[in-house]
Amino acid sequence: MSALPEQPDRLLLHARDVQFDWSQLPMHWVPGEPFSTHLLNVLHLLLPEGERWFVRTFQEALPLIGDDRLREDVLGFCGQEAVHAEAHDGVLRHLPSKGLDPTPFTDQVGWIFSRILGEKRQLTGRARHEYLVERLAMIAAIEHVTALLGHWVLNSPGLDRARTDPTMLDLLRWHGAEEVEHRCVAYDVMRHFDGRYFRRVRAMLIAGPVLTIMWIKGVRFLMANDPELPPGSKPRWRDFRSAAKRGLCPSGGSLLRSLARYFRPGYYPDQEGSTAQAVAYLAQSPAARAAH
């Protein structure tokens, strides 16, 4: 098992018991921007089940972690991810009141994380351990993506210029800040079990395309089922390019450059985002301040 790199100014991770009121949330919470709204709404479709899977997998790994500092980080990580899942679930519970039922898509997401990627009790010995480590590597790859999205949303004045619903913007930035805050934990867990470069690269080569496909399918589902859009509405690539140009989503080039950094032999997650910036936002987030 690989030794963990020293991290200066280490934080004690803890969950913030935030609450959000969605009763006044409009369908298109980026005003006049159904594509941009639904592109970001995919987060609500994917994250509740995905983050609960993170927690279940880390709980499976926890008894095997001998490093006390890493165990403490894992417990803080799990607490934060559990709150993230519940916060995004709140948006899902609100969508039917606007005439959009997300369950046909979220049921598929739940099946993937529980049946395809869930714990397989029939496995024993070395096979069981290898399956656990492979899932931990997948989580590390996905956490790279969430960290880069967290860094983007903390530095996205386009969302402010577009008059994004303030409650939703706080959810996105609170969540993004915590992703930046704990961005090293999943990578450290993976290295604790298997620090080989091949394992890390293979996991991203699987996770990256799967996330992309699920995101595209999610946007298509939301636009096709949005009662405020004409029947048969579909996302278009020019919608994505236009939204990125106006700062309403990350550009394709920025995403590819960030993903490419994960393949560098000397990569470490603290290269993504700023802990100081994340902590500063958490100190001013309306939801986080109310929870505190």
Buried (B, 14 or more C-beta within 10 A) or exposed (E): EEEBEEBEEEEEBEBBEBEBEBEEBEBBBBEEBBBBBBBBBBBBBBBBBBBBBBBBBBEBBBEEBEBEEBBEBBBBBBBBBBBBBBBBBBBBEBBEEBEBEBEEBBEBBBEBBBEEBBBEEEEEEEEBBEBBBBBBBBBBBBBBBBBBBBBBBBBBEBBEEBEBBEBBBBBBBBBBBBBBBBBBBBBBBBBBBBBEEEBBBBBBEBBBEBBEEBBBBBBBBBBBBBEEBEEEBEBEEEBBEBBBEBBBBBBEEBBEEBBEBBEEEEBBBBBBBEBEBBBEBBEEBBBBEEBE
